[in-house]
Amino acid sequence: MKKLFAMLLVLVMVFSLAACSANNDPDPTQGASEPPASQAGTEQSAEPSQAPTEEPPAPAADNPDDIADTMTSSDNKYQVAFITDVGQLKDKSFNQGTFDGVKLYAAANGKSYKYYQPANGDAATDDDRYDAMKAAVTGGAEVVVCAGFMQEAALKKAAAEFPDVPFIFIDGYPIGLDNVAGISFQEEQSGYLAGYAVVKEGFEKLGFTGGGGGTNPACCRFGYGFVQGANDAAKELGKTVEMNYSWQYGAAFQASPELQTMMNGWYSNGTEIVFACGGSMFNSVAAAAAANDGLVVGVDVDQSSQSETVVTSAMKGLSSAVQWAVAKVYDGSFSDIGGNGTSLGAKDDAVGLPTATWSLENYTVAEYEAQLADMASGKLVVDSMVTEEDFAKLTATEWSNVALNYID
């Protein structure tokens, strides 16, 4: 994934506009050409007060951490805007991975940028999100990137009010407006790869803790794939593995004493590794793991640098997808994706595990790459969740090799 991500940045710098990968043909089922490879705070008002830190970004950068989160533009207008999801901007996960794409595109193309965190933090309402979007547009946004499925109601209002402004809906879907492009991921594939890998590695007592209270489609797909991968690996090994599975204390995607206490209980009672699928929830899981000699699977981005407890991470290409979609605004091809939904998976190099940083020893990179190739070709199919009715698949399934302990 790093190789193709690097290719994307090269194209951005050469043409001053990002271009679609020549290796990806349009998918008529999605109504849009597909993007190239992926990498796999303090509460603020709708228009946060941000201390100026620098003039417009340098011509190019390949590390988003080298690009300031805030800047000041010469005309006080900000061309590329980001509306955060719940949780912290610097969550080392979903929000940060999405914002990284905004910063990288802006830095490579000399665009001004700004993030807007809806008022009221984790208790933000649809009106708070709308106010943030309106502030972005009145602040000069030429494109607005919105993170998370909870943006839908506010997006419908803001995009209808400002039909000439393109909106990019990350973890989203079509909402009936031509100026909104829904970009989603096949998280079940990434979850499967992680579940399969850790069982092949030798772990037999697993855990999953997810954000959104069991209603967030992305987290549900991650978790459903994780169980499928663990089940298939256990079946191949001729064993049964145990798994605790819960949405408790994850509604706000935040770390909490309650979540950490629950994780301490899991680890002290024999759980070896937990998939922490919910933004800043990771901090509670990693703290409990460190205190109990436990281990963690990260989510969305490579979280190995955040804790020595991280064995691997189930990633999706947030940054690359954002750069690709924003580029289509500036190269005049946004109509290819506007009004449509684009779903990205293994065939787009948009999901995977970080082989350069994982600490797996028994499951090899060669085995992983072969499995990922089978997934990309369609030889290996992972069942997905598309509708709300599909969310019942997890508990309705009689898993052959996973003893699932579902905790309401």
N, C-alpha and C positions, 0 to 999 in steps of 0.2 A: 504494500500500500504506500510506503514512503516514496518508492520510485515514481509511481504515477502522480503522487501529490507534488513531488518536485517538478515533474513535467508541467503540471498545471501552472505553477508559479513562473516557470520560464516563459510560457506562452503569455502570461499576463504582462510580464515585463517587456517582452519583445513587441507586442502589438498595442500595449497600453490598454488593451481590452481582453478579458479572459475569453477563451474560445472553447467550444465543446471538443472533447477528445475525438480524434478521427477514427478511433477504433470502436466507438459506440454508435450503432445505428439507431434511428428512431424506433421506438416501440409503439406501434399503433394502439396497443391496449391502454397506454398511458396518455396518449395525445401530446407527447413531448419527447424531444431527444433527451437522452439520459446523460447525467454529468459524468465527468471523469473521476478518477480514483479518489478515494477518501483516505484519511489518516487512520483510517478508522480513526456583607456590608451594612453599611449603615443604611437604615431605611431612608428613602428620599421621596420628595414630592414628585408629581408627574413630570415636572421639568426641573431636574435636580440642580442645585447650585454646585457647580464644579469649579474648583480653582484652576485658572489657566496654567497649563504646564509647558506648552510648547506651541510653535506655529505648525501649519499643516505637515503631515508626516513625511519622513524621508522617502525617496523614490521607491525603495524596495526593502523588504525584510523577510527573512524566512522563519523567524521565531516570534510568535505573537507576544511572548513575554518581554521582548525587547521594544515593543510598541506601547506607548503610554495608553492607559485606559481613558484619560481625558486629555483634551487639547483645546486650543482656542483658534478660531479661524479669523482671517483678516477682515471678513465682512460680517462676522458673527452669525453666519449661516452654516448649517451642517448637512452635508449632502446625503450621507449614508447613516440612517438611524437604526438603532436597535432597541426594541422593547423587551425587557426581561420577563422571564417566567417568575413564578414564586421562588423563594429562596434567595440566596446571595448571588450577586454578579460573579464573584470569584469563588464559585462553588467547586472548582476543579472537576466539573462534570458538565451537565447539559447547558446551563447558562454560559459558562465560560467557553465551552467548546464552540458554541454558536457565535459568541462575540468575537472569538479568535478569527473566525472567517471574515467578519466585518472589518476588523482591524487589518488583516492581511491584505484584503482587496484594496482598502483605502490606501495603505502604505505603498502598495505596488502601483497605484494609479493616481497618486497625488490628490485624493479626495479627502474632504473633511468628514468627520464622523463624530457621533455622540450616542451615548446610551441613556435611556429613559427608564427609570424604575417606577412602576405605578405606585401611587400613594397607598399607605396602610399595609405595606409589606405582605405578609402571608395572608392577611385578611382583605387583600385588595378585591374590589368589586369590579363588575363589568364596566361601570362608570369610571372607575379609577384607570382601568386599562384604556378605555376610550380617550380619557383626558391625556394620557401619555402619548397616544397616537396622534391626537390633534396637536399637542405641543410639538411633536416631531415635525409634522407637516408645516405648521406655521413657523417653525424654526428653520425652514429651508430644505427639508428632506426631499430628495429626488427618488428615494426608494426607502421603504420601511421594512425591516426584518423583525418579525414577531415570533417569539419562542414559546411553544407549548400549546396544547390543545385547548386550554382554558381561555385563550385569546379569541375564540370563535365569535362570541356575541359582540364583543367590542369591535372586532374586525368587520363584521357585517355592517355596523353603523358607520365606522370611520371610512371604510373603502367606498361605501355608497355615497358618502358626503364628499369625498375627494376622489372622483373617478379617474382623474388624470395622474394620480400617484400610484405606482406599482407597490404592492405589498407582498412580501414573501412569508409564508406561513409554515414555519419549521415544526415538524411533527404534526403537520396539518393535512388538509384534504380540500377538495373543491367546496366552495360555499355559495356558488351561484353568481359570482361576480368575476368579470373578465380581468380585473386588475389585481386579483389575488391568486397567487400560485401556491398550491399546497405541495409541500415536500415531506414525504414520510420515508421510513426505513423498515426493512424486514428484520426487526429486532429478534424475532424468533430464531433466525439463522445464527446470529451472534450468540444468543443465549444457549443454543444447542451446542455450538462449538465449545463454549466454556464448560457446560455440564459434562459433555463427552470427555473433554481433556482432563478435568479434575478426577473423574472416576477412573480413567485410564492411568492417571498418575498414581492411583492407589487409595484415594480418599473414599471412605464408606459411610461417613456420617456428615451429611451436608445440611445447609440451611439456605433459605431465601427470604429476604426482607425487602419489601417493595414500597414505593411511594404512590400516593394518589388514592389510597384506600381501596384499591382493587377496581377503580374506574378509569385509570389512565391507560389508554390503549398501548402505548409504547412499553410501559412497565409490565403490563399483562403479557405482551408478546415475549419480552425478555424472559419472564419467569416460566411461561409455558414452554418455550424452547429449551430452557435450562433443564426442566424435568425430562423432556424428550431425549436430550443428549445424554443425560445421566442414565436413563433407562436403557438406551441402546448400548452404551458402553458396558453397563453392568450385565446385560444379556450376553454380550460377547465374552465377558469374563466368567460367566456362569455363576454370578453372585447376585444378592439383593442388597441394595444400599438404602439407608434411611435418610429422610429429608424432612426437616421442619420448614413450614412455609407459612408466612404471615404478612398481612398488610397493617398490622397494628402499629400505632405511633408514627405512621408515615404519611398522613394526609397532607402535611405542610412541607414535606420533603426536607425537613430540618433535623439536625442533631437534637437529641433531648435526653435528659436523665432517665426518662421512662424507657426509651429504646435501648439505651446502654445497659440498663438493669436487665431487660429481657435478654439481650445478647450475652451478658455475663452468665445468666442462667443457662442459656443454650450451650455455651462453651464449657462451662463447669460440669455439665451433664453429658459431655462426650462429643458434641458437635465439633468437627475438625475445621471446616471451612464454610464461610457464609458468603453468598452472592449479595452484595450491598447495592441494591438497585433503586436509588432515590436521591440524587444530588448530595446535599450536605448530610444526609443520613449516614453517609460513609464515615463521618468523623466518629459517630457513636459506635459503629460496628468495629472500626479499626482500633478504637480505644479499648473496647472489650476484648478484642482479639489479642492485643498486646499484653493485657493483664492476665490472660489465661492461656498463653502459648497457642493461640488459635491463628487461623489464616483467613484471608479475604479474597474475593473476586471483585474487582472494580467494575465500573460501568461507564458507558458513553465514550470516554477517552482513556488513554493509558494512565492509570492512577498509581503506577509503581513508585513514582517519586514521592508520593504522599505518605507512604507508610511501608516499613519493612515487612509488614504482614501480608502485603499484596502478592499473590502468586501469579495472577494474570488478570486481564480486564476484557470484558465483552464490549467491544467498541463499535461505533457507527460513525460515518463520515460527515460529522456536523460542519466542520470548518470548510472542507472542500465543496460540500453541497451549497453552502452559503456563497462562497466565492463564485461558483459556477452560475448560480441563479442571479446574483447581483450583476455579474458580467453581461447577462442577457438583457438587462435594462439598458446598459450603456452601448451595447453593440446593435441595439435595435431589434432584437429577436425575442423580447419578453413575451410577445403574443404566442410564441410556441408553447409556453408553459402557463401563461395567465389563463385563469378559468379552469385549469386542469389539475389533476393530481399526479405527481410523479413518485413512484415507489422504488426505492433503491435497495439493492441487496448484494449478494455475492457476485452476481454476474456483472455488477458495476464496480466491483472492488470497493464496496461501501460498507462492509461489515467485516469483522475479523478479530483476531487476538494479536497482541504485540509480541512477536517472537523474539525481538531483539532484547526485550527487558523481562520476559517472563522467567520464573524460577522453576519451571517444570523440568524434571529430570528423566522420568520414565516415558513420558509421552513426547515423541520427537517432533522436530520441525518438519521433517519429511512426511511423517504421518499426517500432521496438520495440513500441510500444503496439498497433499493428495485428497484429503477430505474436503477442503475448501474448493478445490477444482471440481470435484464431483457435485458439490452444491451449486457452483456456478454453471455447470453444464446441464443441470437438471436431473442428473443421475441420483443425487441424494435430495429428497424433498422433505422439508420440515413443515409440519402442519402449522397453519397460522390462525390468528384470531382477527376477524374482519368486522363482525357485528357484535353488539352487546350480548346477544344470545350466545355467541361463541365463548364468552368468558366463563361459561359453565363447563367447558370442555375439561378443564383441569381436574375438577373434583368428580366429574361424571365418568372419567376414564378409569378403568381398572388397570393400573400400571403393573406390568408383569414382573419388573425387577426393581421397582422403587416402592418402599413402604412410606407413603406420603402422610405426614402428620400436619393436616391443614388446621391452622389456628385462626379462628374468627376474631 
